[in-house]
């Protein structure tokens, strides 16, 4: 801090420039998340109508978990969308700093974040608290509603034009549909034999064998964010 500058003035300047900026980004992200929930409800209704003949075999559920979390269950998958209540920027090694868009105005690097996770629907249905899920994407939104997605396969390369891509309801629907397609194509692999070969008498007597057998789509197998084959 420059000793010649008045600390009070610096505080007021920071509040004006940074705190108000973050509040603006938060407000925009919250509206995006409200739109996401509304569109997700529409997708649920549309799919439920379209697969009416299979409803007894295919589960389709839309579950609001509060202002910042919503769950969409489809067949054997649970897709959870979570909005973080904080605003973030990026380390200086991130590729966004190489774009003229952010170089001209650093305030555009501040983003709200919506996380997308994939779990097994049965993990919640049968209260298997030891099961694991995977983050498949992160949706970033700045004050201009420009966005990009970090994620697996198509989630990572279809939505990466941060400088020009403005987030509207059509784009939100596209992100939702891409997430659903990825999760449906992301198969469950059996855990390795050694991970599940032991079980206690107490667990059998208490009917907690499901708690012992930790289940996840890639449990016991390599799962890396940069592995597009997964």
FENLINGI-V916838 format. One record per helix or strand of 3 or more residues. SS is the DSSP state (alpha for helix, beta for strand). FROM is the first residue (numbers start at 1). TO is the last residue. Records with the same first field share a line. If there is no record, write none. Layout:
SS = FROM-TO + FROM-TO
This chain:
alpha = 7-50 + 52-54 + 95-98 + 100-104 + 106-109 + 121-125 + 154-157 + 169-185 + 193-196 + 201-205 + 209-212
beta = 60-64 + 69-74 + 77-88 + 111-120 + 134-141 + 146-151
